[in-house]
Every structure is written in structure tokens, then in C-alpha cells.
Amino acid sequence: MKSTRLVIDRFEGMFAVCEAENHTNVSIPLTSLPEGCREGDIITKVGTRYTIDQAATAADKRRIDDKFNSLLAHRELEEESGSHLP
């Protein structure tokens, strides 16, 4: 059975707005999701059931944190040197 991977972007009323791998948005009723879902969680759908992919969510969070920290370090270097690096 094929699985679908989605990222929870935000919650609007009784729906979670998720981004699919093809960058389209999908609205899913909150009643269809497992308890404890949060923005940024990666969920997969197999058949009619959604589950949180804890490993993929943690890896994605680490990737985003690393990118953010890299940007901060780059900014600090610019401020220390008084120049703006490309």
C-alpha cells in the first residue's frame, strides 16, 4: 500500500493545513489525525490512517535548526568584520 507524506503547516478551525511533497496544500479534519499533532510534524497516510513520523519530524527539525544557526553565524561574522559577505 502506498503512503503519502505530509507536513502540518498550520491549524485552521477544525482542519490541519498540510503541505504535500508536490507543494500543494491539503486540508485534513483534525478528527482524522492522531492526538498530539503539532505544526511542523511530518505525518504519513497509509490507507485511511495517519501517523506521525517521529524520526522524519526530528530529522527535519534538526535540518532547519542547523540552517538557522548557520545563518546566525554568517550574520555574526558580517557584524564582526563590518562587511557584508555575499
Residue pairs with C-beta under 8 A, 6 or more apart in sequence:
1 46
1 47
2 46
3 44
3 45
3 46
4 20
4 44
4 45
5 20
5 21
5 42
5 43
5 44
5 53
5 56
6 18
6 19
6 20
6 21
6 26
6 28
6 42
6 43
6 44
6 45
7 18
7 19
7 40
7 41
7 42
7 43
7 60
8 16
8 17
8 18
8 37
8 38
8 39
8 40
8 41
8 42
8 43
9 17
9 18
9 19
9 25
9 39
10 16
10 17
10 39
11 17
11 30
11 39
12 27
14 29
14 30
14 31
15 27
15 28
15 29
15 30
16 27
16 28
16 30
16 33
16 37
17 25
17 26
17 27
18 25
18 26
18 27
18 28
18 43
19 25
19 26
20 26
28 50
30 37
32 50
33 43
33 50
34 43
34 50
34 51
34 52
36 52
37 43
37 52
40 57
40 60
40 61
41 52
41 53
41 57
42 52
42 53
42 56
42 57
42 60
43 50
43 51
43 52
43 53
44 50
44 51
44 53
74 85
77 85
78 84
78 85
